[in-house]
Amino acid sequence: MPTHSKPSFLLCLSLIANAICFAVSQPFIGVNYGQVADNLPPAEATAELLKSTTIGKVRLYGADPATIKALTNSGIGIVIGAANGEIASLASDPESATQWVNANVLPYYPESDITMISVGNEVISSGDEALILQLLPAMRNVQKALDSVSLRGKIKVTTVHAMALLAESGPPSSGSFDPRLVDTLQQLLAFNKDNESPFAINPYPFFAYQTDPTPETLAFCLFQPNSGRVDLGSGKLYKNMFDAQVDAVHAALSHMGFEDIEIVIAETGWPSSGDSNEVGASVENAMAYNRNLIAHLRSLVGTPLMPGKSVDTFIFALYNEDLKPGPASERAFGLYKTDLTMAYDVGLLKSNTSGQMNPPVTPKTQWCVPKVGVSEAQLQANIDYICGSKIVDCGAIEAGGACYEPNTIISHAAFVMNLYFQEAGRNPWNCDFSQTAIVTSQNPSYNTCVYPNGST
């Protein structure tokens, strides 16, 4: 029979850290609050919703005063934006930038924790040559305006880029920027480096899946069990598209000599519905992507090229935006409905939330089982932790127990992992185990070995 040694110290630390995660906000998890809609709740209600979650930052596409004010003393970091249409005036006249900062920052800071100003959105890939030429002067003028009121280093200035900047992204180690944009990017990156501001990028595995809609690619994009992809250039194994895209950006920065610039994910998400030709746009896939992304960020494992730290990531988006143009998916990225209930549960509510904001609901017929391909050593560590925690009774997998046979590590681990999941609260995070487990609707019970499912 597999041994039940003392709990794995590292696994214990991981589970303790995960438990803490759900009681406090997390600075590396953010959300985009787009407002191209006519049915949004009041700013105060949105602020209360955000405070009920572990979201640590919110990104606005403008500088909406009502939202900024509503987040006063909330502890939530705020990214505000200067729209593309404001870039020309900000670039041409330093006084315009001073007035912009005076109007959109000084009345609220520091009570409202404005951490960054994004000048423009996806300007470099817009094809508007005049706008592209004005971008850096605008950023410099905004930075000078902040410097003049002693906010240098306290509020960063950057701009947000589309993944279209990359000419090559696969494998990740070959990541490189479009040669036609290198001169412009060289100057922008020098600004980022000089001002210690991040390079903000919008990776969307959803769009990568559109170009290769196979089951293996879907699993790779959704952080689900898959065989992985080896980068022959670096020798690194990639288990998800998000890491691959982020590392491609890191490689592109490194190839230009800016490997030390911090990367921020300004947008990433998955739509819950779309047009008939938008394959993969569904509630199930949206929930899987965002839930697994959040678990990945919380693990603090980082990416293969940047291990040990989660990149700051803003999920797109807080609400659906019913007035956005384009394909149907553009109006279906919301984590929440505008009545403040969840569109689907991704495990963002704080564990001590009273429940007034539609708490997580786990369907009764669900079980927690090991992911395919997890090593026996990892599964044994799970057994050791669970059976040593005294939270559950592991007698069923002892000799003579109903689930002793088959006497294998994977069988015993599956039973006790599910038992822990059911007893600990049946939330998604109760079926994580350092990303070695997955929730399933398929009953794993067999013979006289009955896996509980919470229905009793």
Phi, psi and omega per residue, in radians:
M1 nan 2.497 3.066
P2 -0.979 2.430 -3.091
T3 -1.291 2.595 3.083
H4 -1.937 1.357 -3.123
S5 -1.411 -3.034 3.125
K6 -1.088 2.606 -3.120
P7 -0.971 2.499 3.065
S8 -1.094 2.168 -3.098
F9 -1.057 -0.769 -3.116
L10 -1.142 -0.699 3.140
L11 -1.147 -0.680 3.099
C12 -1.053 -0.784 3.123
L13 -1.055 -0.723 -3.127
S14 -1.093 -0.767 -3.103
L15 -1.219 -0.645 3.087
I16 -1.121 -0.778 3.133
A17 -1.072 -0.722 3.126
N18 -1.108 -0.654 3.125
A19 -1.112 -0.727 3.115
I20 -1.115 -0.638 -3.099
C21 -0.913 -0.602 -2.987
F22 -1.557 0.061 3.089
A23 -1.890 -0.263 -3.080
V24 -2.301 2.801 3.069
S25 -1.246 2.668 -3.103
Q26 -2.103 2.073 -3.016
P27 -1.149 -0.342 -3.126
F28 -1.555 -0.027 3.078
I29 -1.945 2.009 3.119
G30 -2.165 3.067 3.113
V31 -2.491 2.556 3.053
N32 -1.546 2.322 3.078
Y33 -1.992 1.523 3.040
G34 -1.412 2.600 -3.029
Q35 -2.224 0.525 3.084
V36 -1.503 1.227 -3.047
A37 -2.751 2.770 3.140
D38 -2.010 0.234 -3.068
N39 -2.316 0.457 -3.064
L40 -1.308 2.561 3.088
P41 -1.248 2.893 3.106
P42 -1.025 2.664 -3.107
A43 -1.000 -0.659 -3.125
E44 -1.124 -0.654 3.123
A45 -1.202 -0.680 3.095
T46 -1.122 -0.711 3.112
A47 -1.085 -0.735 3.118
E48 -1.133 -0.677 3.084
L49 -1.062 -0.845 -3.141
L50 -1.049 -0.689 -3.117
K51 -1.213 -0.342 3.113
S52 -1.442 -0.061 -3.100
T53 -1.964 3.050 3.058
T54 -1.577 0.185 3.074
I55 -1.128 2.230 -3.077
G56 -1.755 -0.265 -3.082
K57 -2.540 2.644 3.047
V58 -2.314 2.422 3.123
R59 -1.929 2.177 3.043
L60 -1.762 2.574 3.129
Y61 -1.497 -0.182 3.041
G62 -2.336 -2.540 3.118
A63 -2.332 1.036 -3.077
D64 -1.071 1.964 -3.049
P65 -1.105 -0.600 -3.115
A66 -1.113 -0.768 -3.130
T67 -1.215 -0.760 3.133
I68 -1.036 -0.776 3.141
K69 -1.179 -0.664 -3.130
A70 -1.133 -0.419 -3.129
L71 -1.601 0.208 3.095
T72 -0.980 2.275 3.096
N73 0.974 0.472 3.135
S74 -1.503 -0.317 -3.039
G75 1.413 0.039 -3.136
I76 -1.673 2.178 3.099
G77 -1.209 2.565 -3.070
I78 -2.202 2.210 2.972
V79 -1.780 2.160 3.091
I80 -1.906 2.785 -3.052
G81 -2.209 2.520 2.898
A82 -1.719 2.116 -3.037
A83 -1.176 2.784 3.110
N84 -0.950 -0.611 -3.129
G85 -1.226 -0.235 3.129
E86 -1.660 -0.157 -3.024
I87 -1.101 -0.733 -3.077
A88 -1.018 -0.816 -3.120
S89 -1.226 -0.649 3.114
L90 -1.119 -0.593 -3.112
A91 -1.344 -0.640 -2.987
S92 -1.450 -0.397 -3.010
D93 -2.469 1.924 3.111
P94 -0.970 -0.556 3.129
E95 -1.136 -0.567 3.083
S96 -1.102 -0.705 3.106
A97 -1.162 -0.686 3.097
T98 -1.075 -0.761 3.123
Q99 -1.132 -0.651 3.136
W100 -1.103 -0.799 3.117
V101 -1.144 -0.719 3.125
N102 -1.076 -0.597 -3.086
A103 -1.496 -0.615 -2.952
N104 -1.893 -0.187 -3.115
V105 -2.071 -0.992 -2.964
L106 -1.063 -0.587 3.140
P107 -1.184 -0.284 -2.988
Y108 -2.053 -0.484 -3.044
Y109 -1.496 2.444 0.113
P110 -1.671 0.001 -3.125
E111 -0.991 -0.732 2.949
S112 -1.651 2.132 -2.944
D113 -1.419 1.285 3.076
I114 -1.278 2.087 -3.051
T115 -1.875 -0.375 -3.046
M116 -2.757 2.623 3.028
I117 -2.080 2.152 3.079
S118 -1.725 2.009 3.123
V119 -1.590 1.807 -3.134
G120 1.409 2.860 -3.125
N121 -2.381 2.036 3.096
E122 0.963 0.713 -3.108
V123 -1.186 -0.791 -3.009
I124 -1.077 -0.545 -3.141
S125 -1.662 0.149 -3.085
S126 -1.339 -0.396 -3.071
G127 1.442 -0.039 3.133
D128 -1.513 1.698 -3.026
E129 -1.082 -0.684 3.140
A130 -1.108 -0.773 -3.134
L131 -1.130 -0.710 3.138
I132 -1.065 -0.729 -3.139
L133 -1.175 -0.472 -3.106
Q134 -1.501 -0.255 -3.006
L135 -1.085 -0.937 -3.082
L136 -1.120 -0.776 3.057
P137 -1.000 -0.641 3.105
A138 -1.133 -0.778 3.123
M139 -1.085 -0.726 3.135
R140 -1.112 -0.706 -3.133
N141 -1.190 -0.668 3.082
V142 -1.138 -0.721 3.111
Q143 -1.077 -0.760 3.121
K144 -1.095 -0.645 3.113
A145 -1.130 -0.690 3.084
L146 -1.179 -0.716 3.120
D147 -1.028 -0.666 -3.056
S148 -1.183 -0.316 3.109
V149 -2.021 0.436 3.028
S150 1.071 0.629 3.110
L151 -1.918 0.195 3.088
R152 -1.085 2.277 -3.141
G153 1.501 -0.377 3.117
K154 -1.545 -0.634 3.065
I155 -2.167 2.107 -3.109
K156 -1.501 2.714 3.063
V157 -2.105 2.250 3.112
T158 -2.631 -2.997 2.994
T159 -2.434 2.830 -3.058
V160 -1.880 2.392 -3.065
H161 -2.039 2.647 3.008
A162 -1.532 2.707 3.086
M163 -1.113 -0.250 3.125
A164 -1.099 -0.214 3.071
L165 -1.125 -0.440 -3.089
L166 -1.464 2.280 3.029
A167 -1.468 -0.471 -3.112
E168 -2.468 2.302 3.127
S169 -2.354 -0.055 -3.135
G170 -2.391 2.240 -0.045
P171 -1.226 2.885 -3.041
P172 -0.924 -0.669 -3.078
S173 -1.150 -0.269 3.126
S174 -1.621 0.076 -3.083
G175 -0.907 2.275 -3.137
S176 -2.663 2.647 3.139
F177 -1.467 2.727 3.073
D178 -0.976 2.132 -3.101
P179 -0.959 -0.506 -3.139
R180 -1.205 -0.297 -3.084
L181 -1.863 -0.049 -2.997
V182 -1.062 -0.752 -3.115
D183 -1.074 -0.771 3.115
T184 -1.134 -0.777 -3.135
L185 -1.146 -0.602 3.123
Q186 -0.993 -0.762 -3.139
Q187 -1.234 -0.711 3.117
L188 -1.130 -0.739 -3.135
L189 -1.180 -0.592 3.052
A190 -1.098 -0.664 3.069
F191 -1.105 -0.816 3.115
N192 -1.002 -0.792 -3.107
K193 -1.136 -0.819 -3.089
D194 -1.111 -0.549 -3.080
N195 -1.855 0.120 3.108
E196 0.929 0.715 3.103
S197 -1.837 2.713 -3.028
P198 -1.442 2.826 2.974
F199 -1.626 1.999 -3.043
A200 -1.773 2.291 -2.995
I201 -2.411 2.710 -3.088
N202 -2.043 1.409 3.087
P203 -1.472 2.375 3.125
Y204 -2.296 1.689 3.033
P205 -0.949 -0.465 3.100
F206 -0.967 -0.763 -3.120
F207 -1.262 -0.537 3.052
A208 -1.133 -0.661 3.119
Y209 -1.160 -0.553 3.124
Q210 -1.047 -0.549 -3.112
T211 -1.483 -0.230 -3.129
D212 -2.606 1.232 -3.022
P213 -1.380 1.133 3.097
T214 -1.870 2.743 3.113
P215 -1.005 -0.684 -3.139
E216 -1.143 -0.722 3.120
T217 -1.186 -0.645 3.102
L218 -1.077 -0.807 3.103
A219 -1.052 -0.706 3.125
F220 -1.119 -0.662 -3.135
C221 -1.322 -0.518 -3.062
L222 -1.655 0.169 -3.104
F223 1.093 0.476 -3.140
Q224 -1.673 2.894 -3.102
P225 -0.938 2.270 3.101
N226 -2.758 2.936 -3.064
S227 -1.310 -0.204 3.119
G228 1.411 2.969 -3.135
R229 -2.320 2.191 -3.121
V230 -1.574 2.245 3.031
D231 -1.498 1.861 -3.076
L232 -1.167 -0.385 3.123
G233 -1.262 -0.651 -3.103
S234 -1.909 -0.282 -3.069
G235 1.382 0.084 -3.096
K236 -1.474 2.522 3.081
L237 -1.718 2.217 3.125
Y238 -1.870 2.279 -3.128
K239 -1.876 -0.040 3.109
N240 -2.709 2.703 -3.092
M241 -1.215 -0.586 -3.129
F242 -1.007 -0.898 3.121
D243 -1.051 -0.696 -3.126
A244 -1.110 -0.733 -3.140
Q245 -1.206 -0.729 3.131
V246 -1.119 -0.740 3.142
D247 -1.213 -0.495 3.052
A248 -1.126 -0.674 3.073
V249 -1.146 -0.769 3.116
H250 -1.041 -0.738 3.125
A251 -1.117 -0.720 3.126
A252 -1.098 -0.728 3.081
L253 -1.109 -0.731 -3.129
S254 -1.107 -0.701 -3.136
H255 -1.122 -0.374 3.099
M256 -1.717 0.058 3.110
G257 1.500 0.317 -3.121
F258 -2.112 0.708 -3.061
E259 -1.150 -0.310 -3.102
D260 -1.560 -0.079 3.113
I261 -1.259 2.298 3.128
E262 -1.168 2.438 3.046
I263 -1.753 2.332 3.022
V264 -2.116 2.358 3.070
I265 -1.555 1.795 -3.074
A266 -1.312 -0.515 3.095
E267 -2.613 2.417 2.848
T268 -2.836 2.577 -3.121
G269 3.125 -3.022 -3.111
W270 -2.579 2.296 -3.095
P271 -1.353 2.568 3.129
S272 -1.538 -0.145 3.043
S273 -2.805 2.927 -3.122
G274 -2.944 -3.075 3.068
D275 -1.232 2.939 -3.068
S276 -1.068 -0.452 -3.138
N277 -1.616 0.041 3.127
E278 -1.679 1.447 -3.038
V279 -1.133 2.401 3.078
G280 1.572 -0.092 3.135
A281 -1.405 1.790 -3.093
S282 -2.706 2.775 3.098
V283 -1.052 -0.761 -3.115
E284 -1.032 -0.798 -3.118
N285 -1.263 -0.649 3.107
A286 -1.091 -0.770 3.127
M287 -1.123 -0.745 -3.138
A288 -1.107 -0.787 -3.106
Y289 -1.101 -0.919 -3.050
N290 -1.218 -0.676 3.112
R291 -1.124 -0.786 -3.110
N292 -1.265 -0.575 3.037
L293 -1.063 -0.822 -3.131
I294 -1.084 -0.750 3.096
A295 -1.086 -0.678 3.119
H296 -1.117 -0.762 3.117
L297 -1.128 -0.721 -3.121
R298 -1.172 -0.415 3.139
S299 -1.205 -0.348 -3.117
L300 1.056 0.347 -3.113
V301 -1.311 -0.411 -3.133
G302 1.318 -2.773 3.123
T303 -1.939 2.897 3.135
P304 -0.982 -0.617 3.129
L305 -1.572 -0.275 3.141
M306 -2.355 1.187 -3.040
P307 -1.334 2.783 2.967
G308 1.505 0.058 3.136
K309 -2.720 2.321 3.127
S310 -1.439 2.309 3.091
V311 -1.226 2.397 3.097
D312 -1.044 2.241 -2.992
T313 -2.332 2.209 3.074
F314 -1.814 2.018 3.141
I315 -1.376 2.405 3.075
F316 -1.788 1.985 0.193
A317 -2.640 3.056 -3.131
L318 -1.187 -0.896 3.134
Y319 -2.172 2.774 2.895
N320 -1.145 2.538 3.123
E321 -1.998 1.799 -2.952
D322 -1.272 -0.205 -3.119
L323 -1.817 0.086 -3.128
K324 -1.224 2.409 3.090
P325 -1.387 3.059 3.072
G326 1.714 -2.915 -3.118
P327 -1.088 2.850 -3.059
A328 -1.031 -0.545 -3.126
S329 -1.043 -0.530 -3.123
E330 -1.041 -0.399 -3.101
R331 -1.839 0.338 -3.004
A332 -2.437 0.613 3.129
F333 -1.751 0.001 -3.001
G334 -1.191 2.399 3.006
L335 -1.396 -0.484 -3.124
Y336 -2.184 2.659 2.999
K337 -1.465 2.793 -3.092
T338 -1.285 -0.059 2.975
D339 -1.580 0.166 3.061
L340 1.360 0.136 3.032
T341 -1.621 2.794 -3.131
M342 -1.201 2.439 2.927
A343 -1.281 -0.631 3.034
Y344 -2.911 2.767 -3.011
D345 -1.598 2.147 3.053
V346 -2.041 0.201 3.057
G347 1.365 0.627 -3.107
L348 -1.670 -0.309 -3.107
L349 -1.176 2.470 3.059
K350 -1.132 2.572 -3.046
S351 -1.150 -0.388 -3.125
N352 -1.731 0.220 3.115
T353 -1.164 2.440 -3.044
S354 -1.173 -0.376 3.130
G355 1.889 -0.043 -3.094
Q356 -1.190 -0.325 -3.131
M357 -1.766 0.716 3.085
N358 1.069 1.300 -3.068
P359 -1.101 2.841 -3.127
P360 -1.008 2.390 3.091
V361 -2.138 2.091 3.128
T362 -1.759 2.141 3.100
P363 -0.906 2.524 -3.043
K364 -1.157 -0.620 -3.084
T365 -1.595 1.212 3.067
Q366 -2.382 2.561 3.139
W367 -2.278 2.780 3.118
C368 -1.953 2.162 -3.104
V369 -2.360 2.825 3.105
P370 -1.136 2.565 3.010
K371 -1.234 2.690 3.069
V372 -1.145 2.362 3.056
G373 1.593 -0.036 3.114
V374 -1.210 2.392 -3.066
S375 -1.242 2.744 3.102
E376 -1.122 -0.571 3.115
A377 -1.094 -0.729 3.114
Q378 -1.162 -0.726 3.139
L379 -1.159 -0.666 3.100
Q380 -1.123 -0.655 3.090
A381 -1.091 -0.668 3.088
N382 -1.110 -0.788 3.110
I383 -1.038 -0.811 -3.115
D384 -1.025 -0.786 -3.126
Y385 -1.146 -0.881 -3.048
I386 -1.088 -0.846 -3.071
C387 -1.290 -0.367 3.077
G388 -1.529 -0.218 -3.074
S389 -1.390 -0.322 -3.100
K390 1.164 0.157 3.104
I391 -1.289 -0.599 -3.139
V392 -2.205 2.840 3.091
D393 -1.685 2.014 -3.094
C394 -1.586 0.264 -3.089
G395 -1.026 -0.482 -3.079
A396 -1.151 -0.393 3.140
I397 -1.802 0.098 3.010
E398 -1.400 2.821 3.132
A399 -0.916 2.248 -3.111
G400 1.570 -0.179 3.134
G401 -1.321 2.827 -3.064
A402 -1.106 -0.423 -3.082
C403 -2.048 0.369 3.116
Y404 -1.191 -0.698 3.103
E405 -1.687 2.416 -0.052
P406 -1.257 2.468 -3.066
N407 -1.414 1.244 3.139
T408 -2.261 2.712 -3.135
I409 -1.098 -0.755 -3.076
I410 -1.144 -0.665 3.141
S411 -1.195 -0.789 -3.139
H412 -1.161 -0.697 3.130
A413 -1.102 -0.747 -3.123
A414 -1.024 -0.766 -3.094
F415 -1.152 -0.854 -3.052
V416 -1.300 -0.516 3.075
M417 -1.126 -0.738 3.096
N418 -1.154 -0.683 3.138
L419 -1.077 -0.756 3.105
Y420 -1.099 -0.788 3.124
F421 -0.960 -0.799 -3.104
Q422 -1.193 -0.702 -3.062
E423 -1.354 -0.538 -3.000
A424 -1.480 -0.134 3.077
G425 2.375 -0.216 3.066
R426 1.046 0.539 2.998
N427 -1.607 2.788 3.140
P428 -0.939 -0.648 -3.111
W429 -1.274 -0.258 3.045
N430 -1.367 -0.146 3.069
C431 -2.133 1.077 3.135
D432 -2.076 -1.040 3.106
F433 0.837 0.997 -3.134
S434 0.964 0.704 3.069
Q435 1.135 0.575 3.095
T436 -1.865 0.050 -3.047
A437 -2.281 2.864 -3.137
I438 -2.581 2.543 3.088
V439 -1.467 2.386 -3.138
T440 -2.324 2.704 3.061
S441 -1.739 0.043 3.125
Q442 -1.622 2.135 -3.082
N443 -1.195 2.045 -3.126
P444 -1.504 0.070 -3.122
S445 -1.048 2.650 3.107
Y446 -2.655 2.560 3.126
N447 0.801 -2.155 -3.139
T448 -1.638 0.049 3.124
C449 -1.561 1.784 -3.082
V450 -1.797 2.114 3.093
Y451 -1.490 2.120 3.109
P452 -1.110 2.648 3.138
N453 -2.297 0.185 3.071
G454 1.437 0.060 -3.092
S455 -1.479 -0.092 3.137
T456 -2.083 nan nan
